[in-house]
Amino acid sequence: MKEELVALLFEKPNIDFSLFDTQNNLVKWVQDYFVEYGVLPTIELFQHKFFPDSPALVPSAPWAYFKEQLEQSKLVRELQPVLSEFGSKYSENPFKAVTGLIEKAIQRARDCAPTGEVLSLKNGKERWDKFISPKTKRINTGIQPLDEACGGISCDDEFMIISARLGVGKSWIGHYILLSIAQHGYRVGLYSGEMSEHEVGARLDSLLSHVSNFELTRGKYTDFDALQKAWEGVRGEILILTPKQLHRNARPSDIRRFVVDNKLDIVILDQLSLMEADGVPHKELFQNVAQLSLQLKTLQQELRVPLVAISQLNREAEGQD
């Protein structure tokens, strides 16, 4: 603990004493000094108190190095109760114990994550650079009133939900957005929980060429050369994931692999009612929906890839304006 404290007192950063073992005598003295006087003690005073006969104390590594190690140690300490609970429950129900361990470990890791240094908002250069960065620009949906109202879809922090009653065109809207974004050169992923890849492809054919979807899907249209030519204007890539490939409905963990493995820029989820949350399912439907929504939003924040989800209103909405 001596080396960590020497680096701390040498650089004097903002300090979180929960990183340390506060039962240690050296740490306790530094913490008590800070509580009483509002500042960290000087390194000279620290040496005079504990190491008066040693050569001048100098840090062996930057504070950031020790801070990272301390954060990892803190996380391990915080997870010990979770691991103890897992051990006691594993013999009763191994699957439930494992899934519970994963959920609690992830939550505890988030709770223990460092908040970072306090930032000043006075200097705006960093945020202005962010606004004009290609990584944080917005993607137009191709629907002019929507783009005018919201400025398009944020590449960095967007979880958009398209919600409406059954049979009014939610999927068509999602497919139109998907195609418009791909035409601008993006890699777009679609999870289609109900329609096959061929049905979705036929809809995109219709949107591109204005050919009747009824004629396409009934085999009454045969000018496929014209359709192929229309696809030449789509500069991006469109990839599809269906329950047929997964042998079940998709979960957030499947969407994660879909995004990472294919380096996707955006994902359309059609639809939320045909997805499942990761982990043990709840008995109540609303609990499953809440868990799924939370996991998807967490996924979006982690990967920084926008999600556009289609959600069907329940039957109580029928007949309402």
C-alpha positions as CSV (number, residue, x, y, z in Angstrom):
1,M,0.0,0.0,0.0
2,K,3.0,2.3,0.5
3,E,3.7,2.7,-3.3
4,E,0.1,3.5,-4.1
5,L,0.0,6.2,-1.4
6,V,3.3,7.7,-2.6
7,A,1.9,8.0,-6.1
8,L,-1.3,9.5,-4.8
9,L,0.4,12.1,-2.6
10,F,2.8,13.0,-5.4
11,E,0.1,13.7,-8.0
12,K,-2.8,14.7,-5.6
13,P,-5.7,13.8,-7.9
14,N,-9.4,13.7,-6.9
15,I,-9.5,10.8,-4.5
16,D,-12.0,8.0,-3.8
17,F,-11.0,6.3,-0.5
18,S,-13.3,3.4,-1.2
19,L,-10.6,2.1,-3.6
20,F,-8.4,1.5,-0.6
21,D,-8.4,-0.9,2.4
22,T,-9.3,1.7,5.0
23,Q,-8.3,-0.7,7.8
24,N,-4.6,-0.2,6.7
25,N,-2.8,2.1,9.1
26,L,-1.2,4.2,6.3
27,V,-4.5,4.6,4.5
28,K,-6.4,5.4,7.7
29,W,-3.9,8.2,8.6
30,V,-4.1,9.8,5.1
31,Q,-7.9,9.6,5.1
32,D,-8.2,11.1,8.6
33,Y,-5.9,13.9,7.6
34,F,-8.0,14.6,4.5
35,V,-11.3,14.6,6.5
36,E,-9.9,17.0,9.1
37,Y,-8.0,19.4,6.8
38,G,-9.8,19.0,3.4
39,V,-6.5,18.3,1.5
40,L,-4.2,15.4,1.1
41,P,-1.0,15.6,3.3
42,T,2.3,16.4,1.6
43,I,4.6,13.5,0.7
44,E,7.2,15.0,3.0
45,L,4.8,14.9,6.0
46,F,3.8,11.3,5.1
47,Q,7.5,10.3,5.0
48,H,8.3,12.1,8.3
49,K,5.4,10.3,9.9
50,F,6.1,6.7,8.8
51,F,9.5,6.5,7.0
52,P,11.8,9.1,8.6
53,D,15.0,7.2,8.0
54,S,14.3,6.3,4.3
55,P,15.6,8.1,1.2
56,A,13.2,10.6,-0.3
57,L,10.0,8.9,-1.4
58,V,9.3,9.0,-5.2
59,P,6.6,7.2,-7.0
60,S,7.6,4.0,-8.9
61,A,4.7,4.4,-11.4
62,P,2.0,7.0,-12.3
63,W,-1.1,7.2,-10.1
64,A,-3.2,6.0,-13.0
65,Y,-1.4,2.7,-13.0
66,F,-2.1,2.1,-9.3
67,K,-5.7,3.4,-9.6
68,E,-6.5,0.8,-12.2
69,Q,-5.2,-2.0,-10.0
70,L,-7.2,-0.6,-7.0
71,E,-10.4,-0.4,-9.0
72,Q,-10.0,-4.1,-10.0
73,S,-9.3,-5.1,-6.4
74,K,-12.4,-3.2,-5.3
75,L,-14.6,-5.0,-7.9
76,V,-13.3,-8.3,-6.6
77,R,-14.2,-7.3,-3.0
78,E,-17.6,-6.2,-4.0
79,L,-18.3,-9.5,-5.9
80,Q,-17.4,-11.7,-3.0
81,P,-20.9,-11.6,-1.4
82,V,-22.4,-12.4,-4.9
83,L,-20.0,-15.4,-5.3
84,S,-20.9,-16.7,-1.8
85,E,-24.6,-16.5,-2.6
86,F,-23.9,-18.4,-5.9
87,G,-22.2,-21.2,-4.0
88,S,-25.0,-21.7,-1.6
89,K,-27.7,-21.7,-4.4
90,Y,-25.8,-23.8,-7.0
91,S,-26.7,-27.2,-5.4
92,E,-30.4,-26.3,-5.4
93,N,-30.8,-25.0,-9.0
94,P,-27.5,-24.7,-11.0
95,F,-29.1,-22.9,-14.0
96,K,-30.9,-20.3,-11.9
97,A,-27.8,-19.8,-9.8
98,V,-25.6,-19.2,-12.9
99,T,-28.0,-16.7,-14.6
100,G,-28.5,-14.9,-11.2
101,L,-24.7,-14.7,-10.8
102,I,-24.3,-13.2,-14.3
103,E,-27.0,-10.5,-13.7
104,K,-25.7,-9.5,-10.3
105,A,-22.1,-9.5,-11.4
106,I,-22.9,-7.2,-14.3
107,Q,-24.9,-4.9,-12.0
108,R,-22.2,-4.9,-9.4
109,A,-19.6,-4.1,-12.0
110,R,-21.6,-1.1,-13.1
111,D,-22.1,0.1,-9.5
112,C,-18.4,-0.2,-8.9
113,A,-17.3,1.5,-12.1
114,P,-15.3,4.7,-11.4
115,T,-17.2,7.9,-12.2
116,G,-14.1,9.5,-13.6
117,E,-12.7,13.0,-13.1
118,V,-15.1,15.9,-12.6
119,L,-15.2,17.9,-15.8
120,S,-15.7,21.6,-16.4
121,L,-18.3,22.7,-19.0
122,K,-16.7,26.2,-19.5
123,N,-14.4,25.1,-22.4
124,G,-16.8,24.1,-25.2
125,K,-14.1,23.0,-27.7
126,E,-14.4,19.3,-26.8
127,R,-18.2,19.2,-27.3
128,W,-18.0,21.3,-30.4
129,D,-15.5,18.9,-31.9
130,K,-17.9,16.0,-30.9
131,F,-20.8,17.6,-32.7
132,I,-18.9,17.8,-36.0
133,S,-17.2,14.4,-35.6
134,P,-18.3,11.8,-38.2
135,K,-18.7,9.3,-35.3
136,T,-21.5,11.4,-33.7
137,K,-23.4,12.6,-36.8
138,R,-27.0,11.8,-37.4
139,I,-28.4,9.5,-40.1
140,N,-31.5,10.6,-42.1
141,T,-34.3,8.1,-42.1
142,G,-35.5,9.2,-45.5
143,I,-38.9,10.3,-44.0
144,Q,-38.7,14.0,-44.4
145,P,-41.2,15.1,-41.7
146,L,-39.5,12.8,-39.2
147,D,-36.0,14.0,-40.1
148,E,-37.1,17.6,-39.8
149,A,-38.6,17.0,-36.4
150,C,-35.8,15.0,-34.8
151,G,-32.8,15.6,-37.1
152,G,-32.5,12.0,-38.0
153,I,-31.1,9.1,-36.0
154,S,-28.1,9.7,-33.7
155,C,-25.2,7.4,-34.6
156,D,-24.1,7.5,-30.9
157,D,-27.1,7.4,-28.7
158,E,-30.4,6.4,-30.2
159,F,-33.0,3.8,-29.1
160,M,-36.1,4.7,-31.2
161,I,-39.3,2.8,-30.9
162,I,-42.0,2.8,-33.7
163,S,-45.2,1.8,-32.0
164,A,-48.7,1.3,-33.6
165,R,-51.6,-1.0,-33.8
166,L,-51.7,-4.2,-35.8
167,G,-51.7,-4.0,-39.6
168,V,-51.1,-0.3,-40.1
169,G,-47.7,-0.4,-41.7
170,K,-45.1,-0.5,-38.9
171,S,-42.8,-3.0,-40.6
172,W,-43.1,-1.1,-43.9
173,I,-41.9,2.0,-42.1
174,G,-39.0,0.1,-40.6
175,H,-38.1,-1.4,-44.0
176,Y,-38.2,2.0,-45.6
177,I,-35.8,3.4,-43.0
178,L,-33.5,0.4,-43.4
179,L,-33.3,0.8,-47.1
180,S,-32.9,4.6,-47.0
181,I,-29.9,4.2,-44.6
182,A,-28.3,1.5,-46.7
183,Q,-28.6,3.7,-49.8
184,H,-26.3,6.2,-48.0
185,G,-23.6,3.5,-47.6
186,Y,-24.2,2.2,-44.1
187,R,-24.1,-1.5,-43.0
188,V,-27.6,-2.1,-41.7
189,G,-28.8,-5.1,-39.8
190,L,-32.5,-6.3,-39.5
191,Y,-33.9,-8.7,-37.0
192,S,-37.1,-10.0,-38.6
193,G,-39.1,-11.9,-36.1
194,E,-42.0,-12.8,-38.3
195,M,-41.2,-12.3,-42.0
196,S,-38.7,-14.5,-43.9
197,E,-35.6,-13.1,-45.7
198,H,-37.4,-13.6,-49.0
199,E,-40.5,-11.7,-47.9
200,V,-38.4,-8.8,-46.6
201,G,-36.3,-8.8,-49.8
202,A,-39.5,-8.5,-51.9
203,R,-40.6,-5.5,-49.8
204,L,-37.3,-3.9,-50.4
205,D,-37.6,-4.7,-54.1
206,S,-41.0,-2.9,-54.1
207,L,-39.6,0.2,-52.3
208,L,-36.7,0.4,-54.7
209,S,-38.5,-0.1,-57.9
210,H,-42.2,0.8,-57.1
211,V,-43.2,-2.6,-58.4
212,S,-46.3,-4.1,-56.8
213,N,-45.4,-6.2,-53.9
214,F,-48.4,-8.4,-54.6
215,E,-47.1,-9.1,-58.1
216,L,-43.7,-9.9,-56.8
217,T,-44.7,-12.3,-54.1
218,R,-47.3,-14.0,-56.4
219,G,-44.7,-14.6,-59.1
220,K,-46.5,-12.3,-61.6
221,Y,-43.5,-10.0,-62.1
222,T,-40.5,-11.4,-64.0
223,D,-38.3,-8.4,-65.0
224,F,-35.6,-9.3,-62.5
225,D,-32.9,-7.5,-64.5
226,A,-34.6,-4.2,-63.8
227,L,-34.8,-5.1,-60.1
228,Q,-31.1,-6.0,-60.0
229,K,-30.2,-2.7,-61.7
230,A,-32.2,-0.8,-59.0
231,W,-30.1,-2.5,-56.3
232,E,-26.9,-1.2,-57.8
233,G,-27.8,2.2,-56.3
234,V,-27.7,0.8,-52.8
235,R,-24.1,1.6,-51.6
236,G,-24.4,0.0,-48.2
237,E,-25.1,-3.6,-47.0
238,I,-28.3,-5.1,-45.6
239,L,-28.0,-8.2,-43.4
240,I,-30.9,-10.1,-41.9
241,L,-31.3,-12.3,-38.8
242,T,-34.4,-14.4,-38.3
243,P,-35.6,-17.0,-35.7
244,K,-35.1,-19.7,-38.3
245,Q,-31.3,-19.1,-38.1
246,L,-31.4,-19.0,-34.3
247,H,-34.0,-21.8,-33.8
248,R,-35.8,-19.5,-31.4
249,N,-36.7,-15.8,-30.9
250,A,-33.7,-13.4,-30.7
251,R,-32.3,-12.1,-27.4
252,P,-30.2,-9.1,-26.8
253,S,-27.1,-11.3,-26.6
254,D,-27.9,-12.5,-30.2
255,I,-28.2,-8.8,-31.3
256,R,-24.8,-8.1,-29.7
257,R,-23.2,-10.9,-31.8
258,F,-25.0,-9.8,-34.9
259,V,-23.6,-6.2,-34.5
260,V,-20.1,-7.2,-33.5
261,D,-19.6,-10.0,-36.0
262,N,-20.9,-8.0,-38.9
263,K,-19.6,-4.5,-37.9
264,L,-23.1,-3.0,-38.2
265,D,-23.8,0.7,-38.2
266,I,-27.4,0.4,-37.1
267,V,-30.0,-2.3,-36.3
268,I,-33.8,-2.5,-37.0
269,L,-35.7,-4.8,-34.6
270,D,-39.0,-6.1,-36.1
271,Q,-40.5,-6.6,-33.6
272,L,-40.1,-6.4,-29.8
273,S,-42.9,-8.8,-29.1
274,L,-41.0,-11.5,-31.0
275,M,-37.9,-11.1,-28.9
276,E,-36.9,-12.6,-25.5
277,A,-34.9,-11.1,-22.6
278,D,-31.7,-12.8,-21.6
279,G,-31.8,-14.8,-18.4
280,V,-34.6,-16.5,-16.5
281,P,-38.0,-15.4,-17.8
282,H,-40.4,-13.7,-15.4
283,K,-43.9,-15.0,-14.8
284,E,-45.5,-11.7,-15.7
285,L,-45.4,-10.4,-19.3
286,F,-44.8,-6.8,-18.4
287,Q,-41.7,-7.8,-16.4
288,N,-40.3,-9.6,-19.4
289,V,-40.9,-6.6,-21.6
290,A,-39.3,-4.3,-19.0
291,Q,-36.3,-6.5,-18.7
292,L,-35.9,-6.8,-22.5
293,S,-36.1,-3.0,-22.9
294,L,-33.5,-2.4,-20.2
295,Q,-31.2,-5.0,-21.8
296,L,-31.5,-3.5,-25.2
297,K,-30.9,0.1,-24.0
298,T,-27.9,-1.1,-22.1
299,L,-26.6,-2.9,-25.2
300,Q,-27.1,0.3,-27.2
301,Q,-25.2,2.4,-24.7
302,E,-22.3,-0.2,-24.6
303,L,-21.9,-0.7,-28.4
304,R,-22.9,2.9,-29.4
305,V,-24.9,1.5,-32.3
306,P,-28.4,3.0,-32.8
307,L,-31.4,0.6,-32.4
308,V,-34.8,1.2,-34.1
309,A,-37.4,-1.2,-32.6
310,I,-40.9,-1.9,-33.9
311,S,-43.5,-2.5,-31.2
312,Q,-47.1,-3.5,-31.5
313,L,-49.6,-1.9,-29.3
314,N,-51.8,-4.2,-27.3
315,R,-55.5,-4.9,-28.2
316,E,-56.7,-2.3,-25.7
317,A,-55.4,0.3,-28.2
318,E,-57.8,-0.9,-30.9
319,G,-60.4,1.7,-31.7
320,Q,-58.5,4.5,-30.0
321,D,-57.4,7.6,-32.0
